[in-house]
Amino acid sequence: MTYDVVVESSARKNIDDAFRWMVANTSSEYAALWYMEIYGAMDSLRDFPARCGLAIENQYFKEEIRQLICGKYRLLFEIDGETVRVFTSGTQHESLSSRKGRNEQAALREIQPFAAPL
């Protein structure tokens, strides 16, 4: 089975912000390689996304929240039928609630579908 992968605007913004930071603070070559690696990792979720373990944040949600580790970066997503929704991204030491200082209800609101497919 092949899944559709949908990346929400919050995840896209986090990735784009990290890319711009890398261009300014490392090199554009490194940033471009990292960017392609992140999007390649998200694309890999099309096949068997359940291979990824549950995220620590899973305990706060009804849905299963999974994580995909890509180097020092972590993508949080849920599997909804035939769709994988990537809803946030950040470094491994950041959690969904601590990174944004949000409570459980605010974190739940962040998991809204985004219409732009990968």
N, C-alpha and C positions, 0 to 999 in steps of 0.2 A: 504494500500500500504506500502510495506517495501522498504526503501531507502538503497542504498549502501553508506557506509561512507568511505571517503578517507581522510587520515590525511597527509598533506604535510610535507615535511622534516623540514621546518622552525618551524612548530608547535611541531613536535616530538623533535627537538633539544631544544626548550624552555622548554618543559616538562621534558626532561631528565636532563637539566641543573638545573632546580628547584629541581628535585628529589635529585641530587647529593649535592646541597647546603643544603637541609633538612637533609640528612644523616650526613653531616659534622657538622651542626649547631644545630640540634634538636636531633632526634633519628632515627635509621633505621626503627623501628616499625612505628613511626608516618609517615615517608616518604613513607613506603610501603602502608599504609592505604590511604594516600593522592593519591598516584599513581593509586591505584585500583579505587578510587573514580573518578578521572579525566577520566580514560579510560572507566569506567562504564557510566559516563555522556556522553561521546562521542558515546558510543554504543547506548545510549537511543535516539540518533538522528535518528536511523533507523525508528522509529515510530513517525510520526507527528512532523518533525523538525520545521514546521511553527509556532509551539506553542511559540517559542522563539521570543522575540522582536527584532526590528531593532536596530542595533548598531549606535552610534553617527556618526561613520565613513561612514554610509550608504549614507550620503549626497554627498560624493566624488566619488561615483561609479555608473555605469549604472546598475550593478547587485544589488540585494537586499543583503546587508550585515547584517547578524543576529548575535546575541550573546547568548551564554549559560553561565550563571553564575554558578560556582561550588565553593561554599565557597567564598574565596577571589580571586579566579582565574576566568578568563574570556576567553572563547573560541570564536573566530570569525569564521564565516563560511558562505557559500552561498549554496543555493539549485539550482542545475543545472539538471533539468529534474528529473531523478530517483536517482541522486547522490548528496550527501551532501559532500562538500569539506571544511574541517577544515584547515584554512591556517595560523592562528596565535593564540598564546595564551600568557597570561600574567596576572598580577594582575589587579584588577578592575580599579585602577587609571591610568593605562597606556592606551594610545590609539595607534592605528596602526601607525599613522604618528609621534606622539611625541616620542614614544618609540625608534624609529629608526632614528629620525631626517630626515625623507624622505618627499619629496613632493608627490603630487597626482600621478604623472606618475611613480615614484619609487614604491609607494604603489600598484599601479595597476600591475606592473611587478611581485610583490610578489604573486599574485593570479594566479599561473600557476599550472596545474594539476600535481599531484604526483601519480605515478603508484602503490604504495604499499597500498592495502586496509587495513582497520582496522581489 
